[in-house]
Amino acid sequence: MIKRLASSASFIIMFFCTFYMTDCLAADTATPYDAAADSIAGFLPEKPQGLGYPITDRDAWNAVRSQYPKDVERIVKDAEKLITTPIPEAPESLYKDYYQTGNRTRYQAVNSARSGRLSTLVIAECLMNEGKFLPAIEASLADHLAYPSWVLPAHDQNAEIYDGKAVYADLASTAFSWQLATTDYWLGERLQPATRAKIRSEIERRTFAPYRKSLMGGDKYNWWINTENNWNAVCHAGVVGAALALIDLPKERAFYVAAAAQKSEPFLNGFTSDGYCSEGLGYWNYGFGNFVDMAETVRRATRGNVDWIREMPKVRTVALFGPKMEISSGIYGTFADCAISAKPDSLLLSRLNEQLHLGLPGYSLRLAPSLPWNPVGLGLFGFPVPERSNATDANAEHSTDSVEKVVDSASTTDLAADASSVGGIRETFPDAGVYVFRPEMDSEHGKTCTQRTDQLAMIVKGGHNAEMHNHNDVGSYTITLGGKSPISDPGGEIYTSRTFSGKRYESNVLNSFGHGVPRIAGKLQKTGAAAKGIMQRNLFTDVEDVIYFDLTSAYDVPTLKQASRVFTFDRRLGQTKEAQRKSDMMQTPDGGLIRIVDIVEFTEPNTFETAFLSYEKWEKLTEGDEAKELEFRIGEGAAAVRVTVSAATQADDANQRLRFTADTIDEDMMSCQKPTRFGFALTQPATQLGIRVVVKKWTESTDSQRMTDWLSANGRGVFMHFLPGSSEDLQQVESFDVEALADQLAAVDAQYFVLTIYQNSGWFNAPNAEYDTVVGWQPGERCAKRDLPMELADALAKRNIRLMLYVTAQTPNRDTQAQRAYGLKEGPADQPIDVAFAKKWAKVFQEWSDRYGTKVCGWWVDGCYEWVNFNDEIGQIYGAALKHGNPQAIVALNPGVLRPEWKPSDYTAGEINEPLGIAMDGRWSQGQQVQILTFLGDSWGRPNCRYTDAQWTEWMRTIRAKGGAVTLDANSNMNPDAGAIGRLNDEQFRQLQSIFRAVQEGE
């Protein structure tokens, strides 16, 4: 009986609300949307239909639970916590804080928590279907429905809405209307009848009614209805989504769909004809993403009969904006108000990829990878079951008998096989003046242009200074390398009341000071559409892209005749380039080359300055802040670039110098970081001025490169673990057959040989007085009397084979007497070390280095592990000691298997156990010569052969082709009955002959 009364009350309230909204719509005069609405109404179901499924459809919700078990567990736990905590308060003082301070984030954070609380409770209730969260849902709904404003303070003019003086809609209120309507659709009669009635009356009052009024020209508000920016799409999506889920009569629902279809035209027209979004990539995700969500919602509601994504011709062009903005490896152009980490939303691109057959690799998601924690997102991307036709549930309180749904193509349609139209060496947006330049494909390793992080790539911008979400940034650019942007556009700032006011360009990130563009005659760029970057000409080829921009109109300088910026992107590697100026002839380095040349001409002498920006660590390589040429290292590791800045005047004024300044852009950035502005001003005013910026991939200094050239050119070496472990074994040092080993190494055509002097046991195969004195050993007691390395060096030199030696970063770890003497913790393991220890231990190294001098060309230092507190400072101490006798000796500091190398290393220690799956992109790794060390046998020093000759040869050729070196560890004979002490194992000797000769022939 109670249930029947509740149902009756619900029917009365629903009838009243339906009559009320129908009456409001009927009161309006005939509209331009009626004919389209009549057609659309015929495709809509009789009852309103939202995204997803009502709570009564347990098959659908159980499928969600099965698809996202861990996410479901988390969201239910969060919901359980929420029912024991109060609703976040949003008092009037917090809402109006914006008007006193200009701060947007304090209120918006609380508002987001409030709507997020409702989403969490609703989703948890639908997942579990236990009624546990319904009281908290009702309380949260009551709080929202009674709150004076769903509009954000920044969009509520002088708090008119909060104070009840006006009613209009914004981004937040329309989105929340859609969330509420979806909540009502899902929970249905689980909600109190009065709550459902209040949802309808408040959405009607706050969203539908002001929308209709503005649509008919009777309201000065809701300007977004005809705008070209993201507000149009976002607000229309909220209105249409709420209408489809909430309004009873199909004709009324169709009215909102028809109006949105016509009013979306300005939004799409806001993109240039080549699809460029001047609001930036973040707003493409947001604005265009909401348009696509709205279009998908309409498509489902009309059973596929209304499909804006396929029907509106410009959608495909706009859809390609996101992927075309990729510079390299997930880094995208982030001009305008955009976080520097922005990238296309993967679900958005996946839907567009399938429905428009874009052929984009990697975008094939049919479901969200994790459970969306908001009703609209879950309805769009969270249900793993296809939409079903005429779904029924005999036991459901909210019957879906008449709810018909189109099959979701994202669940059932096969991926299109069309070839992708993006991802080549170049992307162009000529209408916007934006160009992306990428390296060539790496066919050998199957890498596309965007996947080549080992090469420079860039994006440049002409444009104008009246774009949507405009920055004064005509001529700006971003350069990428190694998965980062060592030179970058700054992105956007955190919004305040200043951001969208007449004071916008007081911000040093929104005006041109915060961009890598010139300052001319002391002036920044001006604002307005007349301030343009005009592309005068370009030369695009497979090997080089050159583009000329005229920036003159961007500067309000009466004496300025011409301001030009020329970008050159040279993707050639290691080829001599003839430049226009003789002084600019250079070798295009590995990694490519980028040149930015600014030239200005005045009617009378004036000043000129240019700049670039970076978020990365940097180092100035030139002494002083004033010079003819300034050089910098920007970034770290594989992402570091060498930047050279010099004067480029036509007259080559001998007195012209550059003055350098580094300024932090001290604004609150979306990235939560503050970029550095590198400014370069010419010291002498003149009528013709120019500055050249050249960017190359960072490599170590020329001296360092020369020191390792021999290793790259002759990268076939043999390593030997010859390690006495007792006083008896020490006698084998005396028996070591130096000549026999040298003959074998010559026979296999080894170019260098690495010998261990000692390791863990505490017995050394070379004398060292420093060590004996500190530890207290007698000569010959632990250190061999015979100087084996010295004799080997002489024998190998006769055969043109170099000698390298192996040492460890600390005392032998099984010699407690040595550990105690050097102040280490005692025990049979590597012990923690520090700088004080390193300075003492380095004296042992220096004795050997001074003794052997140029007879030893390199050192391999083991045990340089983070867990023993090894660091770059210790590495510098060891490197200095090991180079003391031969400054040209090269050093590797072994950090462990497949770990990042220490900076003081000249070449990589390269310890690898399983080599055949290892590849390399080039000769250098973090500025160090690549060398790989692995073993021929089953493990280090074992006598067998684990791979075939062909396997070793094929792999080693790939390393050598890139300039890398390979060192193979072989077994050394320590049994006099098996032959000469120190000889290579016979089987491994034969294999080394085979693979080294084959590799040499291949070179």
Stockholm file with secondary structure:
# STOCKHOLM 1.0

chainA/1-1003         MIKRLASSASFIIMFFCTFYMTDCLAADTATPYDAAADSIAGFLPEKPQGLGYPITDRDAWNAVRSQYPKDVERIVKDAEKLITTPIPEAPESLYKDYYQTGNRTRYQAVNSARSGRLSTLVIAECLMNEGKFLPAIEASLADHLAYPSWVLPAHDQNAEIYDGKAVYADLASTAFSWQLATTDYWLGERLQPATRAKIRSEIERRTFAPYRKSLMGGDKYNWWINTENNWNAVCHAGVVGAALALIDLPKERAFYVAAAAQKSEPFLNGFTSDGYCSEGLGYWNYGFGNFVDMAETVRRATRGNVDWIREMPKVRTVALFGPKMEISSGIYGTFADCAISAKPDSLLLSRLNEQLHLGLPGYSLRLAPSLPWNPVGLGLFGFPVPERSNATDANAEHSTDSVEKVVDSASTTDLAADASSVGGIRETFPDAGVYVFRPEMDSEHGKTCTQRTDQLAMIVKGGHNAEMHNHNDVGSYTITLGGKSPISDPGGEIYTSRTFSGKRYESNVLNSFGHGVPRIAGKLQKTGAAAKGIMQRNLFTDVEDVIYFDLTSAYDVPTLKQASRVFTFDRRLGQTKEAQRKSDMMQTPDGGLIRIVDIVEFTEPNTFETAFLSYEKWEKLTEGDEAKELEFRIGEGAAAVRVTVSAATQADDANQRLRFTADTIDEDMMSCQKPTRFGFALTQPATQLGIRVVVKKWTESTDSQRMTDWLSANGRGVFMHFLPGSSEDLQQVESFDVEALADQLAAVDAQYFVLTIYQNSGWFNAPNAEYDTVVGWQPGERCAKRDLPMELADALAKRNIRLMLYVTAQTPNRDTQAQRAYGLKEGPADQPIDVAFAKKWAKVFQEWSDRYGTKVCGWWVDGCYEWVNFNDEIGQIYGAALKHGNPQAIVALNPGVLRPEWKPSDYTAGEINEPLGIAMDGRWSQGQQVQILTFLGDSWGRPNCRYTDAQWTEWMRTIRAKGGAVTLDANSNMNPDAGAIGRLNDEQFRQLQSIFRAVQEGE
#=GR chainA/1-1003 SS CHHHHHHHHHHHHHHHHHHHHHHHHHHSCCCTTHHHHHHHHTTSCSSCCCSSCCTTCHHHHHHHHHHCHHHHHHHHHHHHHHTTSCCCCCCHHHHTHHHHHCBCHHHHHHHHHHHHHHHHHHHHHHHHCSSTTHHHHHHHHHHHHHSSCSSCGGGSGGGTTTTTSCCCCCHHHHHHHHHHHHHHHHHGGGSCHHHHHHHHHHHIIIIIHHHHHHHTTCCSCCGGGGCSSHHHHHHHHHHHHHHHHHCSSHHHHHHHHHHHHHHHHHHHHTSCTTCCCTTCHHHIIIIIHHHHHHHHHHHHHTTTSCCHHHHSTHHHHHHTHHHHTEEETTEECCCSSCCTTCCCCHHHHHHHHHHHTCCCTTCCCSSCSSCCSSHHHHHHHCCCSCCCTTCCCTTCSSCCTTCCCCCCHHHHCCCCCCCCSCCSSEEEETTTTEEEECCCCBGGGTBCTTTCTTSCEEEEECCEETSTTCCSCTTCEEEEETTEEEECCCCCBCCBTTTTSTTGGGSTTTSGGGTTCCEETTBCCCCEEEEECEEEEEEECSSEEEEEEECGGGCCCTTEEEEEEEEEEECCCSCEECCSSGGGCEECCTTCEEEEEEEEEEEEEECEEEEEEESSCEEECSSSSEESEEEEEESCGGGCEEEEEEECCTTCCTTCCEEEEEEECCSCBTTSSCCEEEEEEESSCEEEEEEEEEEEECCCCHHHHHHHHHHHHTCEEEEECCCCCSHHHHHHHHHCCHHHHHHHHHHTTCSEEEEESCCSSSCBSSCCHHHHHHHTCCTTTSBCSSCHHHHHHHHHHTTTCEEEEEEESSSCTTCHHHHHHTTCCCSSSCCCCCHHHHHHHHHHHHHHHHHHGGGCCEEEEECCCGGGTCCHHHHHHHHHHHTSSCTTCEEEECCSTTCCCCTTCSBCCCBCSCCTTCCCSSSEETTEECEEEEESSSSTTCSSCCSCHHHHHHHHHHHHHTTCEEEEEECBCCCGGGSSTTCBCHHHHHHHHHHHHHHHHHC
#=GC SS_cons          CHHHHHHHHHHHHHHHHHHHHHHHHHHSCCCTTHHHHHHHHTTSCSSCCCSSCCTTCHHHHHHHHHHCHHHHHHHHHHHHHHTTSCCCCCCHHHHTHHHHHCBCHHHHHHHHHHHHHHHHHHHHHHHHCSSTTHHHHHHHHHHHHHSSCSSCGGGSGGGTTTTTSCCCCCHHHHHHHHHHHHHHHHHGGGSCHHHHHHHHHHHIIIIIHHHHHHHTTCCSCCGGGGCSSHHHHHHHHHHHHHHHHHCSSHHHHHHHHHHHHHHHHHHHHTSCTTCCCTTCHHHIIIIIHHHHHHHHHHHHHTTTSCCHHHHSTHHHHHHTHHHHTEEETTEECCCSSCCTTCCCCHHHHHHHHHHHTCCCTTCCCSSCSSCCSSHHHHHHHCCCSCCCTTCCCTTCSSCCTTCCCCCCHHHHCCCCCCCCSCCSSEEEETTTTEEEECCCCBGGGTBCTTTCTTSCEEEEECCEETSTTCCSCTTCEEEEETTEEEECCCCCBCCBTTTTSTTGGGSTTTSGGGTTCCEETTBCCCCEEEEECEEEEEEECSSEEEEEEECGGGCCCTTEEEEEEEEEEECCCSCEECCSSGGGCEECCTTCEEEEEEEEEEEEEECEEEEEEESSCEEECSSSSEESEEEEEESCGGGCEEEEEEECCTTCCTTCCEEEEEEECCSCBTTSSCCEEEEEEESSCEEEEEEEEEEEECCCCHHHHHHHHHHHHTCEEEEECCCCCSHHHHHHHHHCCHHHHHHHHHHTTCSEEEEESCCSSSCBSSCCHHHHHHHTCCTTTSBCSSCHHHHHHHHHHTTTCEEEEEEESSSCTTCHHHHHHTTCCCSSSCCCCCHHHHHHHHHHHHHHHHHHGGGCCEEEEECCCGGGTCCHHHHHHHHHHHTSSCTTCEEEECCSTTCCCCTTCSBCCCBCSCCTTCCCSSSEETTEECEEEEESSSSTTCSSCCSCHHHHHHHHHHHHHTTCEEEEEECBCCCGGGSSTTCBCHHHHHHHHHHHHHHHHHC
//
